[in-house]
Amino acid sequence: MGDRSSLGMGTNVRAAGGTIRMGAGSTVAQYGVLVAANHVVRPGEPRFHVRWDEERHGIEIGSNVWVGAHCVILPGSVIGDDAVIAAGSVVRGTVPPGEIWGGVPARKIKSIGEA
């Protein structure tokens, strides 16, 4: 975690052997979920206590990022510097720097500075 970064109350952080990086001045608001690895689900295997995927893709959150309340950030996600993620969003993939994303799944709403 970078300088002046913060995790809100009730945020669930699960590195599960992967890495979670968060740049300076970034915030994940209350009840966010950061999961750096996923479960492996195979036909015929039990669904209870499913083991972790060994690839462990990790999460990268840039500097000066605001992740709203109740967001889920999935393995392999990269959120660029100065981005904003709207409350309740699910991020899977890459959010470019300076963009506002929201929804399930999260999509670009607009670039910061657009009218």
Biopython code that builds the backbone (N, CA, C, O; Angstrom):
import numpy as np
from Bio.PDB.StructureBuilder import StructureBuilder

atoms = [
    (1, "MET", "N", (0.842, -1.185, 0.000)),
    (1, "MET", "CA", (0.000, 0.000, 0.000)),
    (1, "MET", "C", (0.881, 1.240, 0.000)),
    (1, "MET", "O", (1.830, 1.352, 0.776)),
    (2, "GLY", "N", (0.543, 2.167, -0.890)),
    (2, "GLY", "CA", (1.300, 3.402, -0.997)),
    (2, "GLY", "C", (0.971, 4.386, 0.113)),
    (2, "GLY", "O", (-0.006, 4.219, 0.844)),
    (3, "ASP", "N", (1.799, 5.409, 0.227)),
    (3, "ASP", "CA", (1.568, 6.469, 1.209)),
    (3, "ASP", "C", (0.181, 7.074, 1.020)),
    (3, "ASP", "O", (-0.282, 7.247, -0.108)),
    (4, "ARG", "N", (-0.475, 7.393, 2.130)),
    (4, "ARG", "CA", (-1.782, 8.046, 2.155)),
    (4, "ARG", "C", (-2.883, 7.222, 1.486)),
    (4, "ARG", "O", (-3.933, 7.769, 1.151)),
    (5, "SER", "N", (-2.669, 5.934, 1.286)),
    (5, "SER", "CA", (-3.742, 5.088, 0.748)),
    (5, "SER", "C", (-4.540, 4.521, 1.919)),
    (5, "SER", "O", (-4.045, 4.459, 3.044)),
    (6, "SER", "N", (-5.787, 4.106, 1.643)),
    (6, "SER", "CA", (-6.625, 3.617, 2.739)),
    (6, "SER", "C", (-7.625, 2.576, 2.255)),
    (6, "SER", "O", (-8.001, 2.527, 1.084)),
    (7, "LEU", "N", (-8.039, 1.746, 3.210)),
    (7, "LEU", "CA", (-9.091, 0.759, 2.994)),
    (7, "LEU", "C", (-10.222, 1.092, 3.950)),
    (7, "LEU", "O", (-9.998, 1.259, 5.148)),
    (8, "GLY", "N", (-11.434, 1.188, 3.424)),
    (8, "GLY", "CA", (-12.582, 1.523, 4.258)),
    (8, "GLY", "C", (-12.994, 0.385, 5.171)),
    (8, "GLY", "O", (-12.563, -0.756, 5.005)),
    (9, "MET", "N", (-13.832, 0.716, 6.134)),
    (9, "MET", "CA", (-14.338, -0.254, 7.093)),
    (9, "MET", "C", (-14.975, -1.450, 6.375)),
    (9, "MET", "O", (-15.740, -1.277, 5.426)),
    (10, "GLY", "N", (-14.658, -2.642, 6.830)),
    (10, "GLY", "CA", (-15.263, -3.851, 6.297)),
    (10, "GLY", "C", (-14.729, -4.309, 4.957)),
    (10, "GLY", "O", (-15.282, -5.235, 4.363)),
    (11, "THR", "N", (-13.664, -3.686, 4.460)),
    (11, "THR", "CA", (-13.084, -4.119, 3.183)),
    (11, "THR", "C", (-12.489, -5.510, 3.348)),
    (11, "THR", "O", (-11.797, -5.784, 4.328)),
    (12, "ASN", "N", (-12.758, -6.383, 2.392)),
    (12, "ASN", "CA", (-12.290, -7.767, 2.406)),
    (12, "ASN", "C", (-11.131, -7.880, 1.426)),
    (12, "ASN", "O", (-11.317, -7.696, 0.223)),
    (13, "VAL", "N", (-9.938, -8.179, 1.927)),
    (13, "VAL", "CA", (-8.738, -8.297, 1.096)),
    (13, "VAL", "C", (-8.285, -9.746, 1.124)),
    (13, "VAL", "O", (-7.930, -10.267, 2.181)),
    (14, "ARG", "N", (-8.295, -10.406, -0.042)),
    (14, "ARG", "CA", (-7.891, -11.809, -0.136)),
    (14, "ARG", "C", (-6.828, -11.964, -1.204)),
    (14, "ARG", "O", (-7.129, -12.096, -2.391)),
    (15, "ALA", "N", (-5.582, -11.946, -0.766)),
    (15, "ALA", "CA", (-4.481, -12.121, -1.710)),
    (15, "ALA", "C", (-4.407, -13.569, -2.175)),
    (15, "ALA", "O", (-4.051, -13.826, -3.326)),
    (16, "ALA", "N", (-4.736, -14.522, -1.302)),
    (16, "ALA", "CA", (-4.764, -15.948, -1.643)),
    (16, "ALA", "C", (-3.493, -16.391, -2.355)),
    (16, "ALA", "O", (-3.541, -17.182, -3.297)),
    (17, "GLY", "N", (-2.357, -15.876, -1.897)),
    (17, "GLY", "CA", (-1.082, -16.229, -2.514)),
    (17, "GLY", "C", (-0.696, -15.325, -3.660)),
    (17, "GLY", "O", (0.439, -15.389, -4.133)),
    (18, "GLY", "N", (-1.608, -14.482, -4.123)),
    (18, "GLY", "CA", (-1.315, -13.528, -5.184)),
    (18, "GLY", "C", (-0.875, -12.203, -4.584)),
    (18, "GLY", "O", (-0.655, -12.105, -3.377)),
    (19, "THR", "N", (-0.746, -11.191, -5.420)),
    (19, "THR", "CA", (-0.327, -9.881, -4.929)),
    (19, "THR", "C", (-1.432, -8.856, -5.154)),
    (19, "THR", "O", (-2.177, -8.915, -6.132)),
    (20, "ILE", "N", (-1.513, -7.925, -4.229)),
    (20, "ILE", "CA", (-2.403, -6.780, -4.368)),
    (20, "ILE", "C", (-1.544, -5.554, -4.118)),
    (20, "ILE", "O", (-0.976, -5.389, -3.039)),
    (21, "ARG", "N", (-1.455, -4.697, -5.126)),
    (21, "ARG", "CA", (-0.667, -3.473, -5.011)),
    (21, "ARG", "C", (-1.601, -2.277, -5.136)),
    (21, "ARG", "O", (-2.525, -2.263, -5.949)),
    (22, "MET", "N", (-1.330, -1.270, -4.301)),
    (22, "MET", "CA", (-2.174, -0.079, -4.293)),
    (22, "MET", "C", (-1.266, 1.134, -4.167)),
    (22, "MET", "O", (-0.471, 1.226, -3.232)),
    (23, "GLY", "N", (-1.382, 2.065, -5.109)),
    (23, "GLY", "CA", (-0.512, 3.229, -5.158)),
    (23, "GLY", "C", (-0.851, 4.297, -4.130)),
    (23, "GLY", "O", (-1.836, 4.192, -3.398)),
    (24, "ALA", "N", (-0.019, 5.316, -4.092)),
    (24, "ALA", "CA", (-0.156, 6.418, -3.143)),
    (24, "ALA", "C", (-1.459, 7.181, -3.348)),
    (24, "ALA", "O", (-1.886, 7.425, -4.476)),
    (25, "GLY", "N", (-2.077, 7.551, -2.237)),
    (25, "GLY", "CA", (-3.260, 8.392, -2.274)),
    (25, "GLY", "C", (-4.521, 7.714, -2.764)),
    (25, "GLY", "O", (-5.501, 8.394, -3.068)),
    (26, "SER", "N", (-4.525, 6.391, -2.850)),
    (26, "SER", "CA", (-5.705, 5.662, -3.336)),
    (26, "SER", "C", (-6.574, 5.201, -2.175)),
    (26, "SER", "O", (-6.094, 4.988, -1.061)),
    (27, "THR", "N", (-7.867, 5.053, -2.461)),
    (27, "THR", "CA", (-8.833, 4.659, -1.439)),
    (27, "THR", "C", (-9.767, 3.590, -1.984)),
    (27, "THR", "O", (-10.268, 3.701, -3.103)),
    (28, "VAL", "N", (-9.995, 2.556, -1.188)),
    (28, "VAL", "CA", (-11.082, 1.613, -1.428)),
    (28, "VAL", "C", (-12.079, 1.888, -0.308)),
    (28, "VAL", "O", (-11.758, 1.705, 0.866)),
    (29, "ALA", "N", (-13.286, 2.328, -0.664)),
    (29, "ALA", "CA", (-14.294, 2.698, 0.328)),
    (29, "ALA", "C", (-14.830, 1.461, 1.053)),
    (29, "ALA", "O", (-14.433, 0.333, 0.759)),
    (30, "GLN", "N", (-15.732, 1.693, 1.999)),
    (30, "GLN", "CA", (-16.214, 0.625, 2.866)),
    (30, "GLN", "C", (-16.815, -0.548, 2.096)),
    (30, "GLN", "O", (-17.461, -0.387, 1.061)),
    (31, "TYR", "N", (-16.577, -1.718, 2.643)),
    (31, "TYR", "CA", (-17.121, -2.990, 2.172)),
    (31, "TYR", "C", (-16.702, -3.359, 0.755)),
    (31, "TYR", "O", (-17.424, -4.079, 0.064)),
    (32, "GLY", "N", (-15.552, -2.879, 0.320)),
    (32, "GLY", "CA", (-14.998, -3.329, -0.952)),
    (32, "GLY", "C", (-14.469, -4.749, -0.824)),
    (32, "GLY", "O", (-14.214, -5.225, 0.282)),
    (33, "VAL", "N", (-14.306, -5.418, -1.948)),
    (33, "VAL", "CA", (-13.742, -6.767, -1.979)),
    (33, "VAL", "C", (-12.628, -6.790, -3.014)),
    (33, "VAL", "O", (-12.850, -6.496, -4.188)),
    (34, "LEU", "N", (-11.421, -7.145, -2.565)),
    (34, "LEU", "CA", (-10.264, -7.290, -3.449)),
    (34, "LEU", "C", (-9.837, -8.747, -3.396)),
    (34, "LEU", "O", (-9.413, -9.227, -2.345)),
    (35, "VAL", "N", (-9.942, -9.459, -4.515)),
    (35, "VAL", "CA", (-9.610, -10.881, -4.555)),
    (35, "VAL", "C", (-8.564, -11.102, -5.637)),
    (35, "VAL", "O", (-8.839, -10.890, -6.818)),
    (36, "ALA", "N", (-7.356, -11.530, -5.242)),
    (36, "ALA", "CA", (-6.233, -11.642, -6.176)),
    (36, "ALA", "C", (-6.129, -12.999, -6.856)),
    (36, "ALA", "O", (-5.289, -13.177, -7.738)),
    (37, "ALA", "N", (-6.950, -13.947, -6.474)),
    (37, "ALA", "CA", (-6.945, -15.268, -7.111)),
    (37, "ALA", "C", (-8.382, -15.756, -7.191)),
    (37, "ALA", "O", (-9.262, -15.231, -6.510)),
    (38, "ASN", "N", (-8.613, -16.751, -8.013)),
    (38, "ASN", "CA", (-9.956, -17.269, -8.200)),
    (38, "ASN", "C", (-9.977, -18.752, -7.880)),
    (38, "ASN", "O", (-8.925, -19.384, -7.779)),
    (39, "HIS", "N", (-11.156, -19.306, -7.722)),
    (39, "HIS", "CA", (-11.286, -20.737, -7.481)),
    (39, "HIS", "C", (-11.291, -21.498, -8.800)),
    (39, "HIS", "O", (-11.728, -20.984, -9.830)),
    (40, "VAL", "N", (-10.803, -22.720, -8.750)),
    (40, "VAL", "CA", (-10.847, -23.617, -9.904)),
    (40, "VAL", "C", (-12.120, -24.451, -9.782)),
    (40, "VAL", "O", (-12.361, -25.074, -8.748)),
    (41, "VAL", "N", (-12.924, -24.462, -10.826)),
    (41, "VAL", "CA", (-14.133, -25.278, -10.833)),
    (41, "VAL", "C", (-14.030, -26.231, -12.008)),
    (41, "VAL", "O", (-13.900, -25.810, -13.158)),
    (42, "ARG", "N", (-14.089, -27.521, -11.706)),
    (42, "ARG", "CA", (-13.980, -28.541, -12.747)),
    (42, "ARG", "C", (-15.188, -29.474, -12.675)),
    (42, "ARG", "O", (-15.720, -29.720, -11.593)),
    (43, "PRO", "N", (-15.620, -29.994, -13.830)),
    (43, "PRO", "CA", (-16.750, -30.924, -13.832)),
    (43, "PRO", "C", (-16.476, -32.121, -12.924)),
    (43, "PRO", "O", (-15.382, -32.685, -12.934)),
    (44, "GLY", "N", (-17.479, -32.497, -12.146)),
    (44, "GLY", "CA", (-17.378, -33.671, -11.298)),
    (44, "GLY", "C", (-16.694, -33.437, -9.962)),
    (44, "GLY", "O", (-16.689, -34.332, -9.117)),
    (45, "GLU", "N", (-16.116, -32.263, -9.745)),
    (45, "GLU", "CA", (-15.475, -31.978, -8.461)),
    (45, "GLU", "C", (-16.467, -31.265, -7.547)),
    (45, "GLU", "O", (-17.330, -30.524, -8.018)),
    (46, "PRO", "N", (-16.343, -31.493, -6.229)),
    (46, "PRO", "CA", (-17.264, -30.837, -5.302)),
    (46, "PRO", "C", (-17.100, -29.323, -5.330)),
    (46, "PRO", "O", (-16.009, -28.817, -5.593)),
    (47, "ARG", "N", (-18.179, -28.605, -5.061)),
    (47, "ARG", "CA", (-18.155, -27.144, -5.087)),
    (47, "ARG", "C", (-17.825, -26.544, -3.718)),
    (47, "ARG", "O", (-17.562, -25.346, -3.616)),
    (48, "PHE", "N", (-17.838, -27.355, -2.684)),
    (48, "PHE", "CA", (-17.535, -26.869, -1.346)),
    (48, "PHE", "C", (-16.037, -26.998, -1.103)),
    (48, "PHE", "O", (-15.458, -28.047, -1.385)),
    (49, "HIS", "N", (-15.415, -25.978, -0.598)),
    (49, "HIS", "CA", (-13.959, -25.947, -0.366)),
    (49, "HIS", "C", (-13.185, -26.168, -1.660)),
    (49, "HIS", "O", (-12.236, -26.951, -1.695)),
    (50, "VAL", "N", (-13.588, -25.485, -2.708)),
    (50, "VAL", "CA", (-12.900, -25.583, -3.998)),
    (50, "VAL", "C", (-11.536, -24.909, -3.868)),
    (50, "VAL", "O", (-11.426, -23.830, -3.287)),
    (51, "ARG", "N", (-10.502, -25.544, -4.406)),
    (51, "ARG", "CA", (-9.139, -25.000, -4.258)),
    (51, "ARG", "C", (-8.933, -23.757, -5.131)),
    (51, "ARG", "O", (-9.684, -23.505, -6.074)),
    (52, "TRP", "N", (-7.884, -22.983, -4.785)),
    (52, "TRP", "CA", (-7.540, -21.766, -5.526)),
    (52, "TRP", "C", (-6.859, -22.104, -6.836)),
    (52, "TRP", "O", (-6.135, -23.095, -6.935)),
    (53, "ASP", "N", (-7.095, -21.279, -7.834)),
    (53, "ASP", "CA", (-6.376, -21.351, -9.102)),
    (53, "ASP", "C", (-4.912, -21.039, -8.814)),
    (53, "ASP", "O", (-4.610, -20.042, -8.157)),
    (54, "GLU", "N", (-4.013, -21.868, -9.291)),
    (54, "GLU", "CA", (-2.590, -21.686, -9.006)),
    (54, "GLU", "C", (-1.973, -20.519, -9.763)),
    (54, "GLU", "O", (-0.855, -20.118, -9.438)),
    (55, "GLU", "N", (-2.653, -19.957, -10.759)),
    (55, "GLU", "CA", (-2.072, -18.858, -11.533)),
    (55, "GLU", "C", (-2.008, -17.554, -10.745)),
    (55, "GLU", "O", (-1.080, -16.772, -10.949)),
    (56, "ARG", "N", (-2.948, -17.298, -9.865)),
    (56, "ARG", "CA", (-2.938, -16.126, -8.991)),
    (56, "ARG", "C", (-2.545, -14.845, -9.726)),
    (56, "ARG", "O", (-1.393, -14.416, -9.667)),
    (57, "HIS", "N", (-3.489, -14.251, -10.403)),
    (57, "HIS", "CA", (-3.229, -13.117, -11.293)),
    (57, "HIS", "C", (-2.953, -11.794, -10.593)),
    (57, "HIS", "O", (-2.329, -10.919, -11.192)),
    (58, "GLY", "N", (-3.381, -11.613, -9.380)),
    (58, "GLY", "CA", (-3.112, -10.379, -8.650)),
    (58, "GLY", "C", (-3.976, -9.211, -9.081)),
    (58, "GLY", "O", (-4.759, -9.301, -10.027)),
    (59, "ILE", "N", (-3.812, -8.099, -8.353)),
    (59, "ILE", "CA", (-4.547, -6.857, -8.609)),
    (59, "ILE", "C", (-3.565, -5.699, -8.513)),
    (59, "ILE", "O", (-2.712, -5.671, -7.626)),
    (60, "GLU", "N", (-3.689, -4.743, -9.432)),
    (60, "GLU", "CA", (-2.873, -3.522, -9.400)),
    (60, "GLU", "C", (-3.819, -2.320, -9.379)),
    (60, "GLU", "O", (-4.626, -2.138, -10.290)),
    (61, "ILE", "N", (-3.710, -1.513, -8.341)),
    (61, "ILE", "CA", (-4.483, -0.277, -8.238)),
    (61, "ILE", "C", (-3.470, 0.858, -8.243)),
    (61, "ILE", "O", (-2.584, 0.907, -7.390)),
    (62, "GLY", "N", (-3.598, 1.765, -9.194)),
    (62, "GLY", "CA", (-2.636, 2.855, -9.343)),
    (62, "GLY", "C", (-2.723, 3.890, -8.233)),
    (62, "GLY", "O", (-3.351, 3.662, -7.200)),
    (63, "SER", "N", (-2.088, 5.022, -8.459)),
    (63, "SER", "CA", (-2.086, 6.128, -7.500)),
    (63, "SER", "C", (-3.282, 7.050, -7.727)),
    (63, "SER", "O", (-3.754, 7.215, -8.851)),
    (64, "ASN", "N", (-3.761, 7.644, -6.638)),
    (64, "ASN", "CA", (-4.862, 8.603, -6.674)),
    (64, "ASN", "C", (-6.137, 8.002, -7.283)),
    (64, "ASN", "O", (-6.851, 8.663, -8.037)),
    (65, "VAL", "N", (-6.403, 6.746, -6.941)),
    (65, "VAL", "CA", (-7.591, 6.022, -7.424)),
    (65, "VAL", "C", (-8.642, 6.024, -6.321)),
    (65, "VAL", "O", (-8.316, 5.885, -5.142)),
    (66, "TRP", "N", (-9.895, 6.182, -6.708)),
    (66, "TRP", "CA", (-11.005, 6.099, -5.765)),
    (66, "TRP", "C", (-11.891, 4.938, -6.195)),
    (66, "TRP", "O", (-12.477, 4.961, -7.277)),
    (67, "VAL", "N", (-11.986, 3.924, -5.341)),
    (67, "VAL", "CA", (-12.868, 2.779, -5.562)),
    (67, "VAL", "C", (-14.030, 2.951, -4.594)),
    (67, "VAL", "O", (-13.837, 2.943, -3.378)),
    (68, "GLY", "N", (-15.233, 3.105, -5.131)),
    (68, "GLY", "CA", (-16.414, 3.373, -4.317)),
    (68, "GLY", "C", (-16.823, 2.210, -3.430)),
    (68, "GLY", "O", (-16.283, 1.109, -3.544)),
    (69, "ALA", "N", (-17.777, 2.459, -2.552)),
    (69, "ALA", "CA", (-18.269, 1.463, -1.604)),
    (69, "ALA", "C", (-18.856, 0.247, -2.318)),
    (69, "ALA", "O", (-19.454, 0.360, -3.388)),
    (70, "HIS", "N", (-18.672, -0.899, -1.706)),
    (70, "HIS", "CA", (-19.263, -2.168, -2.153)),
    (70, "HIS", "C", (-18.790, -2.618, -3.533)),
    (70, "HIS", "O", (-19.504, -3.359, -4.209)),
    (71, "CYS", "N", (-17.619, -2.195, -3.963)),
    (71, "CYS", "CA", (-17.068, -2.657, -5.246)),
    (71, "CYS", "C", (-16.358, -3.990, -5.076)),
    (71, "CYS", "O", (-15.857, -4.308, -3.997)),
    (72, "VAL", "N", (-16.320, -4.761, -6.147)),
    (72, "VAL", "CA", (-15.563, -6.011, -6.189)),
    (72, "VAL", "C", (-14.512, -5.862, -7.281)),
    (72, "VAL", "O", (-14.837, -5.555, -8.428)),
    (73, "ILE", "N", (-13.250, -6.082, -6.917)),
    (73, "ILE", "CA", (-12.146, -6.027, -7.867)),
    (73, "ILE", "C", (-11.630, -7.455, -8.014)),
    (73, "ILE", "O", (-11.125, -8.041, -7.057)),
    (74, "LEU", "N", (-11.760, -8.009, -9.214)),
    (74, "LEU", "CA", (-11.456, -9.418, -9.464)),
    (74, "LEU", "C", (-10.003, -9.631, -9.890)),
    (74, "LEU", "O", (-9.315, -8.683, -10.271)),
    (75, "PRO", "N", (-9.538, -10.895, -9.822)),
    (75, "PRO", "CA", (-8.153, -11.207, -10.175)),
    (75, "PRO", "C", (-7.788, -10.728, -11.577)),
    (75, "PRO", "O", (-8.593, -10.801, -12.505)),
    (76, "GLY", "N", (-6.561, -10.240, -11.707)),
    (76, "GLY", "CA", (-6.059, -9.788, -12.994)),
    (76, "GLY", "C", (-6.418, -8.356, -13.327)),
    (76, "GLY", "O", (-6.018, -7.846, -14.374)),
    (77, "SER", "N", (-7.166, -7.698, -12.455)),
    (77, "SER", "CA", (-7.583, -6.321, -12.730)),
    (77, "SER", "C", (-6.435, -5.344, -12.527)),
    (77, "SER", "O", (-5.625, -5.489, -11.611)),
    (78, "VAL", "N", (-6.385, -4.339, -13.407)),
    (78, "VAL", "CA", (-5.418, -3.252, -13.319)),
    (78, "VAL", "C", (-6.211, -1.956, -13.434)),
    (78, "VAL", "O", (-6.894, -1.725, -14.432)),
    (79, "ILE", "N", (-6.117, -1.117, -12.415)),
    (79, "ILE", "CA", (-6.817, 0.165, -12.413)),
    (79, "ILE", "C", (-5.759, 1.254, -12.488)),
    (79, "ILE", "O", (-4.919, 1.375, -11.595)),
    (80, "GLY", "N", (-5.801, 2.048, -13.556)),
    (80, "GLY", "CA", (-4.792, 3.074, -13.801)),
    (80, "GLY", "C", (-4.890, 4.255, -12.852)),
    (80, "GLY", "O", (-5.907, 4.458, -12.189)),
    (81, "ASP", "N", (-3.814, 5.030, -12.798)),
    (81, "ASP", "CA", (-3.750, 6.226, -11.959)),
    (81, "ASP", "C", (-4.935, 7.157, -12.238)),
    (81, "ASP", "O", (-5.405, 7.265, -13.371)),
    (82, "ASP", "N", (-5.398, 7.817, -11.195)),
    (82, "ASP", "CA", (-6.441, 8.849, -11.280)),
    (82, "ASP", "C", (-7.794, 8.338, -11.759)),
    (82, "ASP", "O", (-8.631, 9.137, -12.179)),
    (83, "ALA", "N", (-8.030, 7.033, -11.709)),
    (83, "ALA", "CA", (-9.322, 6.469, -12.112)),
    (83, "ALA", "C", (-10.304, 6.505, -10.942)),
    (83, "ALA", "O", (-9.908, 6.603, -9.781)),
    (84, "VAL", "N", (-11.597, 6.423, -11.275)),
    (84, "VAL", "CA", (-12.667, 6.351, -10.280)),
    (84, "VAL", "C", (-13.555, 5.170, -10.648)),
    (84, "VAL", "O", (-13.944, 5.010, -11.805)),
    (85, "ILE", "N", (-13.874, 4.341, -9.648)),
    (85, "ILE", "CA", (-14.777, 3.210, -9.839)),
    (85, "ILE", "C", (-16.041, 3.501, -9.034)),
    (85, "ILE", "O", (-15.980, 3.674, -7.817)),
    (86, "ALA", "N", (-17.188, 3.555, -9.717)),
    (86, "ALA", "CA", (-18.459, 3.889, -9.069)),
    (86, "ALA", "C", (-18.865, 2.817, -8.062)),
    (86, "ALA", "O", (-18.544, 1.641, -8.232)),
    (87, "ALA", "N", (-19.569, 3.231, -7.017)),
    (87, "ALA", "CA", (-20.024, 2.328, -5.966)),
    (87, "ALA", "C", (-20.792, 1.147, -6.553)),
    (87, "ALA", "O", (-21.574, 1.301, -7.491)),
    (88, "GLY", "N", (-20.553, -0.036, -5.982)),
    (88, "GLY", "CA", (-21.270, -1.240, -6.372)),
    (88, "GLY", "C", (-20.797, -1.902, -7.647)),
    (88, "GLY", "O", (-21.428, -2.850, -8.114)),
    (89, "SER", "N", (-19.717, -1.436, -8.220)),
    (89, "SER", "CA", (-19.225, -1.973, -9.500)),
    (89, "SER", "C", (-18.427, -3.257, -9.312)),
    (89, "SER", "O", (-17.899, -3.525, -8.233)),
    (90, "VAL", "N", (-18.349, -4.044, -10.379)),
    (90, "VAL", "CA", (-17.496, -5.230, -10.421)),
    (90, "VAL", "C", (-16.488, -5.027, -11.545)),
    (90, "VAL", "O", (-16.857, -4.933, -12.715)),
    (91, "VAL", "N", (-15.203, -4.960, -11.173)),
    (91, "VAL", "CA", (-14.133, -4.713, -12.139)),
    (91, "VAL", "C", (-13.410, -6.012, -12.443)),
    (91, "VAL", "O", (-12.974, -6.736, -11.549)),
    (92, "ARG", "N", (-13.297, -6.284, -13.747)),
    (92, "ARG", "CA", (-12.510, -7.420, -14.221)),
    (92, "ARG", "C", (-11.802, -6.953, -15.487)),
    (92, "ARG", "O", (-12.439, -6.749, -16.520)),
    (93, "GLY", "N", (-10.494, -6.783, -15.407)),
    (93, "GLY", "CA", (-9.749, -6.330, -16.568)),
    (93, "GLY", "C", (-9.033, -5.029, -16.289)),
    (93, "GLY", "O", (-8.672, -4.741, -15.148)),
    (94, "THR", "N", (-8.826, -4.235, -17.341)),
    (94, "THR", "CA", (-8.026, -3.019, -17.246)),
    (94, "THR", "C", (-8.895, -1.769, -17.336)),
    (94, "THR", "O", (-9.703, -1.614, -18.253)),
    (95, "VAL", "N", (-8.708, -0.889, -16.366)),
    (95, "VAL", "CA", (-9.335, 0.431, -16.366)),
    (95, "VAL", "C", (-8.220, 1.433, -16.663)),
    (95, "VAL", "O", (-7.306, 1.579, -15.852)),
    (96, "PRO", "N", (-8.268, 2.125, -17.799)),
    (96, "PRO", "CA", (-7.206, 3.076, -18.140)),
    (96, "PRO", "C", (-7.135, 4.250, -17.158)),
    (96, "PRO", "O", (-8.116, 4.557, -16.481)),
    (97, "PRO", "N", (-5.982, 4.899, -17.083)),
    (97, "PRO", "CA", (-5.831, 6.060, -16.207)),
    (97, "PRO", "C", (-6.835, 7.165, -16.550)),
    (97, "PRO", "O", (-7.172, 7.380, -17.715)),
    (98, "GLY", "N", (-7.305, 7.861, -15.508)),
    (98, "GLY", "CA", (-8.132, 9.041, -15.703)),
    (98, "GLY", "C", (-9.536, 8.785, -16.212)),
    (98, "GLY", "O", (-10.160, 9.684, -16.775)),
    (99, "GLU", "N", (-10.049, 7.570, -16.022)),
    (99, "GLU", "CA", (-11.412, 7.270, -16.473)),
    (99, "GLU", "C", (-12.309, 6.932, -15.296)),
    (99, "GLU", "O", (-11.843, 6.473, -14.253)),
    (100, "ILE", "N", (-13.609, 7.167, -15.478)),
    (100, "ILE", "CA", (-14.630, 6.798, -14.503)),
    (100, "ILE", "C", (-15.361, 5.584, -15.056)),
    (100, "ILE", "O", (-15.892, 5.618, -16.166)),
    (101, "TRP", "N", (-15.383, 4.512, -14.271)),
    (101, "TRP", "CA", (-16.044, 3.275, -14.674)),
    (101, "TRP", "C", (-17.099, 2.910, -13.646)),
    (101, "TRP", "O", (-16.966, 3.247, -12.469)),
    (102, "GLY", "N", (-18.159, 2.216, -14.089)),
    (102, "GLY", "CA", (-19.183, 1.752, -13.173)),
    (102, "GLY", "C", (-20.029, 0.668, -13.792)),
    (102, "GLY", "O", (-20.055, 0.497, -15.011)),
    (103, "GLY", "N", (-20.724, -0.069, -12.933)),
    (103, "GLY", "CA", (-21.651, -1.099, -13.391)),
    (103, "GLY", "C", (-21.179, -2.504, -13.107)),
    (103, "GLY", "O", (-20.101, -2.732, -12.557)),
    (104, "VAL", "N", (-22.038, -3.454, -13.508)),
    (104, "VAL", "CA", (-21.762, -4.885, -13.336)),
    (104, "VAL", "C", (-22.023, -5.560, -14.664)),
    (104, "VAL", "O", (-23.181, -5.777, -15.019)),
    (105, "PRO", "N", (-20.981, -5.901, -15.411)),
    (105, "PRO", "CA", (-19.571, -5.596, -15.157)),
    (105, "PRO", "C", (-19.292, -4.106, -15.392)),
    (105, "PRO", "O", (-20.041, -3.421, -16.089)),
    (106, "ALA", "N", (-18.202, -3.628, -14.796)),
    (106, "ALA", "CA", (-17.843, -2.212, -14.936)),
    (106, "ALA", "C", (-17.475, -1.889, -16.376)),
    (106, "ALA", "O", (-16.789, -2.654, -17.054)),
    (107, "ARG", "N", (-17.957, -0.721, -16.824)),
    (107, "ARG", "CA", (-17.656, -0.203, -18.167)),
    (107, "ARG", "C", (-17.335, 1.279, -18.038)),
    (107, "ARG", "O", (-17.667, 1.915, -17.038)),
    (108, "LYS", "N", (-16.691, 1.816, -19.057)),
    (108, "LYS", "CA", (-16.352, 3.232, -19.036)),
    (108, "LYS", "C", (-17.625, 4.073, -19.045)),
    (108, "LYS", "O", (-18.524, 3.853, -19.857)),
    (109, "ILE", "N", (-17.685, 5.036, -18.133)),
    (109, "ILE", "CA", (-18.762, 6.025, -18.110)),
    (109, "ILE", "C", (-18.294, 7.270, -18.850)),
    (109, "ILE", "O", (-18.984, 7.779, -19.734)),
    (110, "LYS", "N", (-17.117, 7.752, -18.480)),
    (110, "LYS", "CA", (-16.509, 8.888, -19.174)),
    (110, "LYS", "C", (-15.088, 9.076, -18.665)),
    (110, "LYS", "O", (-14.681, 8.469, -17.674)),
    (111, "SER", "N", (-14.348, 9.920, -19.356)),
    (111, "SER", "CA", (-13.020, 10.310, -18.887)),
    (111, "SER", "C", (-13.171, 11.459, -17.904)),
    (111, "SER", "O", (-14.074, 12.285, -18.044)),
    (112, "ILE", "N", (-12.297, 11.515, -16.917)),
    (112, "ILE", "CA", (-12.318, 12.630, -15.977)),
    (112, "ILE", "C", (-12.017, 13.899, -16.760)),
    (112, "ILE", "O", (-11.067, 13.944, -17.540)),
    (113, "GLY", "N", (-12.825, 14.926, -16.550)),
    (113, "GLY", "CA", (-12.662, 16.177, -17.282)),
    (113, "GLY", "C", (-13.647, 16.334, -18.425)),
    (113, "GLY", "O", (-13.817, 17.442, -18.932)),
    (114, "GLU", "N", (-14.313, 15.239, -18.856)),
    (114, "GLU", "CA", (-15.353, 15.347, -19.891)),
    (114, "GLU", "C", (-16.588, 16.006, -19.289)),
    (114, "GLU", "O", (-16.877, 15.832, -18.105)),
    (115, "ALA", "N", (-17.298, 16.746, -20.094)),
    (115, "ALA", "CA", (-18.528, 17.400, -19.625)),
    (115, "ALA", "C", (-19.640, 16.396, -19.449)),
    (115, "ALA", "O", (-20.749, 16.764, -19.061)),
]
sb = StructureBuilder()
sb.init_structure("model")
sb.init_model(0)
sb.init_chain("A")
sb.init_seg("    ")
for serial, (resi, resn, name, xyz) in enumerate(atoms, 1):
    if name == "N":
        sb.init_residue(resn, " ", resi, " ")
    sb.init_atom(name, np.array(xyz, "f"), 0.0, 1.0, " ", f" {name:<3s}", serial, name[0])
structure = sb.get_structure()
